[in-house]
């Protein structure tokens, strides 16, 4: 697959699928912690709300930038479903590479709580568990670690400030 950037025809589809991966990872975690189907339905497709509920039930506390990244993604993923129906014109979209890495982290954490081995979770990536998120895709942009550093304390709604600093 060629490099995927914001002008790629696949960008919105990939971003939607990454959002869905994050939502399912968090809701799987919540289900394993006793959430009922009715409780999950009340959360709707709200990624930040899912994350807050998961953290309240033992999910690792996220980096502050991760929360903002989810809020930015949620503005088109959950709140308006623009990504699903490809109506994302005139909105700020998060960068694919850090969102993919965040989805991978959440899949690993959820897998661990669903019975996967908790040993060495901190230094093992999704590939160890067979939880790849499009491993061969060549997404442009910063790694999640670099993004966290560059975006720390920046309002991601003004994404151009973050992108220009990387």
C-alpha positions, 0 to 999 in steps of 0.5 A: 500500500502506498503512503496514506496521507490526508489526501488519500482516498482511503484516509477516511475509511482507515480513520473510521476503522481505527476509531472502531477498533478503539471503541471495540477494545474499550467496550470489550474491556468494560464488558470484561469488567461487568458492564452490561449490554445496556450500559454499553449502549448508553455510552453510544459510540463516544470514544472519550466516554468509553475511555473514562469508563474504562479508566474508572474500572482499571484501564491504564490512565491515558496520556493527556494528549491521548484524550485530546486525540480521542476527542478530536477523532470522536468529533467525526467518528462518534458524534457525527458519524462523518467518517462512516459516511465520508462527510468529513469535509471542513473538519480537523482530522487526527493523524493516522499514525498516532491513532493507529498506535493508540488503537494498538495500545488499547487492543493490547490492554484489552487483550491483557484484561481478557485473559492474555498474559500480563507479563512484560506488557509494557515492552511488548507491542500488538504484534506479539499478541497477533493484534496487528493494526494494518502493520504494512501500511505506510502512514506519514506523520509522527509516531505516537511517542513523538506526537505526545511530546509535540502535542503536550499542552496543545489544543488539538482542535487547532491541529495545524499548530501540532502538525507544523511543529512536527 
